[in-house]
Amino acid sequence: MIVADVVRRAAARRGDHVALRSEAGALSYAELDERSSRLAQALRGAGVVRGSRVAHLARTGPEVVELLFAASKLGAVLVPLNWRLAVPELRRIVADAGVPLVVAGDAYADTARAVVDGLARPPHVVGPGAEYEAWIAAHEPVDPAVACGPGDTVVQMYTSGTTGAPKGVLTTNANMMACAETSPRWSFDADTLSLTAMPMFHIGGIGWAFVGLWNGATTILVREFDAPGVLDRLEREQVTNTIFVPTMLQLLTSVPGAAQRDFSALRSIAYGASPITTPVLRAALRTFGCPLFGMYGLTETTGTVVQLDPADHDPDGPRAHLLRSAGRPYPWVELRIVDPQTGEDRGAGEVGEVWMRAPNVMAGYFERPAETAAALTPDGWLRTGDGGFLDEEGYLFLTDRIKDMIISGGENVYPVEVEEALAQHPAVADVAVIGVPHERWGETVKAIVVLRPGASAGAEELTAFARGRLAGYKLPRIVELVDELPRTPSGKVLKRELRERPRDGAAGTP
């Protein structure tokens, strides 16, 4: 199958069933199939051909799903754009992808036009609302059915840029199918009522929506995350499956009265995209009372490849330490822990770089042969850049990005360990740990902390709290209190940005 076959199959088997529900209303599978065929013809009329890139700039709505299927029917490639980026950043991506056309949603038409106006060959911009509707209505609902195969690229997402300039990840039809075929493990079926509040330019958003469509289920698209509003929808609409990043779970569980709501329809909640602290996990278990699935994956792996099962979420049991684990790889995923310098495998408990090989793994980076070669070995192993180790049972414990490891006085300090210790303090709402230069020790540990509303705690108190949980050389020597941490839309802390901020003088000993 290719991506377009999903809507073709669902339209034939259960055309009247609601595929998407959003602020724009409900859309059945038959309507989604028809509209995506009209859109494919409109794209063809605008010069889009097999292999062309088509960009989408808007918050979450049905148009991005229509574009996904329309592009697949044409053999074209969807490029979902991050609407949080500035115009120069968007312009670089649009130029890199070489798109001939940009579909812009509400509030983003002016931004899209500003983006393309700076290009030598500006793409055509299709505006929102009435303009978009008139554009597709002017074409016949004829499926172009351009011949495509599993290895053809269908989506080109750009990495979040936590380490520098974004790169276009080549996601194939086969990658998307591998992602969807995992969904029965998360209690998905045709009767599922799924909700996603994740942005569609992130694999957690578009991948989760595709999972629902692959099952012939109904997916609720949330345009903008609002914790009280999302809780209302979960309860009122009897949502069965959903996905959040840890920051969302923290906000949801902090809403007054959240634990007294009726979430009995929930079959499961998936979480991932960034590390989660034990207090947030405990609060989620208390609030929602449903199975939780921990997910580890990357844009380059088309989502989840390692999973922490609900049975492993036992905060008060003898295996509570597994809450700090990412889980175990799926049976079809090969995973190794490798010395990044020598390429040799590391033993149980030994930290190295996480490498993996699976049907989910991308084809490479768009027109970046050097970066592709650096990420993918000739025999198909993806070098993730994440540091971690496997225990004796095969559970993966992530330590941090390889580049984020702190070396202080010759000792390795993994930021996630320090973050977990500080997160246990009742006054701490959020925390990030980085290394900063130190004249004597090479690097020292700095903690950037967000306190809970109304709470108070100083640097000495937080360091003293951590002292009972960490070795001396891991303790933060600098503690900075801030209002919030900079994050990508997927919830990852932008540690590069934190490192680039003006630094306090380092003091103390490791």
Sequence and secondary structure as in RCSB ss.txt:
>XXXX:A:sequence
MIVADVVRRAAARRGDHVALRSEAGALSYAELDERSSRLAQALRGAGVVRGSRVAHLARTGPEVVELLFAASKLG
AVLVPLNWRLAVPELRRIVADAGVPLVVAGDAYADTARAVVDGLARPPHVVGPGAEYEAWIAAHEPVDPAVACGP
GDTVVQMYTSGTTGAPKGVLTTNANMMACAETSPRWSFDADTLSLTAMPMFHIGGIGWAFVGLWNGATTILVREF
DAPGVLDRLEREQVTNTIFVPTMLQLLTSVPGAAQRDFSALRSIAYGASPITTPVLRAALRTFGCPLFGMYGLTE
TTGTVVQLDPADHDPDGPRAHLLRSAGRPYPWVELRIVDPQTGEDRGAGEVGEVWMRAPNVMAGYFERPAETAAA
LTPDGWLRTGDGGFLDEEGYLFLTDRIKDMIISGGENVYPVEVEEALAQHPAVADVAVIGVPHERWGETVKAIVV
LRPGASAGAEELTAFARGRLAGYKLPRIVELVDELPRTPSGKVLKRELRERPRDGAAGTP
>XXXX:A:secstr
  HHHHHHHHHHHHTTSEEEEETTEEEEHHHHHHHHHHHHHHHHHTT  TT EEEEESSSSHHHHHHHHHHHHHT
 EEEE  TTS HHHHHHHHHHHT SEEEE TT HHHHHHHHHTSSS  EEE STHHHHHHHHTS          T
TSEEEEEE   TTSS  EEEEEHHHHHHHHTTGGGGT  TT EEEE S TTSHHHHHHHHHHHHTT EEEE SS 
 HHHHHHHHHHTT  EEEE HHHHHHHHHSTTGGGS  TT  EEEEESS   HHHHHHHHHHH S EEEEEEEGG
GTEEEEEE GGG  TTSTTGGGGGS BEE TT EEEEE TTT  B  TT  EEEEEE TTS   BTT HHHHHHH
B TTS EEEEEEEEE TT  EEEEEEGGG EEETTEEE HHHHHHHHHTSTTEEEEEEEEEEETTTEEEEEEEEE
E TT    HHHHHHHHHTTS GGGS SEEEE S   B TTS B HHHHHHS      S  
